[in-house]
Amino acid sequence: MTRKTITVVLLVLMASITVGAFHSRHTSIAAPVTAPATRGDIVSMVVATGTLNAVTTVEVGSEVTGTIESLGADFNQIVHQGQILARLDPSLYQTTLDQATAALASAQADADRYRVAQNAAETALTRARELHTQQLMTDEDFQAAETDHRSAAAQVASADAIIRQARSAVETARVNLSKTIIESPIDGVVIARDVDVGQTVSASVSAPTLFAIAADMSKMQVEAGIDESDVGRVKAGQPVTFHVDAFPRETFTGKVLEVRLNPTIDSNVVTYTTVIDAPNAGLQLKPGMTALLSIVVGRRDDVLRVPAAALQYRPGADVLARFGDKATVPAARTNTVWVSHNATITPTAVATGASDGVNTELVSAPFDEGTLVATR
């Protein structure tokens, strides 16, 4: 092949590539995707996760140290106030009570003896006073009789104090003995049991927890952490829907009870604990379950709306060159949607309202329901 032929072939190939690139560039500009403006509801929500708990949970502990002798309740058992949950070995506390009772009896006997001595001293003082008045007793002997009387009265007072102390010891021993019987403080359901028969519980530092009782499983609550960016929109009384993994097809309902002021800071993320009422009539919800919450913080019914993407859409220069209306210039710093008119799109300023992330309310717009707007 001659050099002239090769040159002609190269020129033809370059021309073909240039023409192909030109057509490819212009034919790849597709028309914007559109969606109609619709009329419906806008529901604004705050999404969070939380943990289910009983409204009232009481931890039952032991105030005395001892060995578990028997148990009167187990997991998931319904108990009533005053019902015996457990018994500790009472032998040590019974012995202490017996010793305190014996000490009280001894103190009472001593007090009786001192009281007899006091009566004798008082009789002797009366006789000495008569003799001293008749000058039949010396001053020294009279003073000795008075001293004996005062000493006997002091011994009686001391004996009475010892009796009160002994009675207090008896009462303390009796209370400690009664505390070897662990009773339920409320009506409820046992959700935790942390001891077994034969186990020793020590109350030397703090009261150990033996049982956890939920007061009413038909009334639950969710404690959720609401991010600081959303907490300003959450108010008491707002409706809430939530789901749990155990029942993925069921939707549970509740309402916000309170937003607690104490913040929780974790890795520089600030959240506020929000308590949500969660009725549990069917007893499906269990303590500790994780709930995915949707809190309704705003609602607009039957409003004109467009897809949220329509407010974010901004056509490029090539799209405007092919589909734009040359006579219209988009307004700066305004909410704008691009309305489709057959083969052209034109920018239209609108005023927006509530948004749920999918659709945005149009408070005022120069078009009606069904108008096509560009979304991408």
QUIJO-V659334 format. One record per backbone hydrogen bond with DSSP energy under -0.5 kcal/mol. NH is the residue of the N-H (numbers start at 1). CO is the residue of the C=O. Records with the same first field share a line. If there is no record, write none. Layout:
NH: CO + CO
//
This chain:
6: 2
7: 3
8: 4
9: 5
10: 6
11: 7
12: 8
13: 9
14: 10
15: 11
16: 12
17: 13
18: 14
19: 15
20: 16
21: 17
22: 18
23: 19
24: 20
25: 21
26: 22
27: 23
28: 24
29: 26
30: 28
35: 373
37: 371
38: 305
40: 303
42: 300
43: 41
44: 42 + 298
46: 295
48: 293
50: 291
51: 223
52: 289
53: 221
55: 219
58: 213
60: 58 + 211
61: 59
62: 208
66: 201
68: 199
69: 87
70: 87
72: 85
73: 85
76: 190
77: 74
79: 188
82: 184
83: 80
85: 182
86: 182
87: 70
88: 180
89: 67
94: 90
95: 91
96: 92
97: 93
98: 94
99: 95
100: 96
101: 97
102: 98
103: 99
104: 100
105: 101
106: 102
107: 103
108: 104
109: 105
110: 106
111: 107
112: 108
113: 109
114: 110
115: 111
116: 112
117: 113
118: 114
119: 115
120: 116
121: 117
122: 118
123: 119
124: 120
125: 121
126: 122
127: 123
128: 124
129: 125
130: 126
131: 127
132: 128
133: 129
134: 130
135: 132
136: 131
137: 131
142: 138
143: 139
144: 140
145: 141
146: 142
147: 143
148: 144
149: 145
150: 146
151: 147
152: 148
153: 149
154: 150
155: 151
156: 152
157: 153
158: 154
159: 155
160: 156
161: 157
162: 158
163: 159
164: 160
165: 161
166: 162
167: 163
168: 164
169: 165
170: 166
171: 167
172: 168
173: 169
174: 170
175: 171
176: 172
177: 173
178: 174
179: 175
180: 177
181: 178
182: 86 + 180
183: 181
184: 83
188: 79
189: 214
190: 77
191: 189 + 212
192: 212
194: 210
198: 68
199: 196
201: 66
203: 201
208: 62 + 206
210: 60 + 208
211: 60
212: 192
213: 58
214: 189
215: 56
219: 216
220: 218 + 278
221: 53
222: 276
223: 51
224: 222 + 274
225: 49
226: 224 + 272
228: 270
230: 227
231: 227
233: 230
234: 230 + 231
237: 256
238: 235
240: 254
241: 294
242: 252
243: 292
244: 247
245: 290
247: 244
248: 245
250: 247
252: 242 + 250
254: 240
255: 277
256: 238
257: 275
258: 275
260: 258 + 273
263: 261
264: 271
266: 264 + 269
269: 266
270: 268
271: 264 + 269
272: 226
273: 262
274: 224
275: 258
276: 222 + 274
277: 255
278: 220
280: 218
283: 280
288: 52
289: 286
291: 50
292: 243
293: 48 + 291
294: 241
295: 46
296: 239 + 294
297: 44 + 295
298: 44
300: 42
303: 40
305: 38
306: 360
308: 358
310: 307
311: 307 + 308
312: 308 + 309
313: 309
320: 316
321: 317
322: 318
323: 319
324: 319 + 320
325: 345
326: 324
328: 325
334: 331
336: 334
337: 348
339: 337 + 346
340: 372
341: 344
343: 341
344: 341
345: 323
346: 339
348: 337
350: 335
351: 364
353: 361
356: 359
360: 306
361: 354
362: 304
363: 351 + 361
364: 351
370: 37
371: 368
373: 35
374: 338
375: 33
376: 33
//
